[in-house]
Every structure is written in structure tokens, then in C-alpha cells.
Amino acid sequence: MYNVAQVIEEKCVAKKGCRLCIMYCPEANCLDLNSAKMVAEVNIDRCKGCELCVVVCNAAKHQAIVMQAVSASGKLMSEKGESAALGQAYQG
């Protein structure tokens, strides 16, 4: 299990021009703009769980990105209280 970023669409202000999370994400094609909804969207297969997008979004006072646990099978887990160990997203 590891953590990936998830965008809370109701809080995302990409439609107002904010694209900080997309610009600062170190992983190519991980965070993209969903032009139909005009919100940032995470490709969970590419997200390494570095949380840089969370830091940038929180610094801008939007708080539209949270980290969510993903099981070994690749499914997002909705249960609270389960989290990945430090560095687990980078294990090979």
C-alpha cells in the first residue's frame, strides 16, 4: 500500500487560473488539467506520493489536494486510518 494525491474537485480553482500543482509536480504527466471539468486531475499510475502538490496547494490556501492510500492491487482505499510507511511508494 502507498499514498497518491487526489484532487477535491469542489475546492480546485484551476478554472480561475491556478495550475500550481501541475507546474510544480516533478513527475511528467502525473497532474494534468481536465479541460472538460477545468480542474486538476491526478494520474494515479504515475503519482509517486511525494506530496509536493499538497504543499503547493495548501500554501496557496486552496487545500484542494489530499493524499489517499492505494492498495497493492492499485485501487484507491476509502478507509481512514490506513497509510503507507515512509518511502513505501518508491519500493521496487
Secondary structure, DSSP 8 states (H G I E B T S, - for coil): -EEEEEE-TTT--GGGT--HHHHH-SSTTTEEEETTTTEEEE-TTT-----HHHHHHHHTT---EEEEEE-TTS-B---TT----TTGGG--
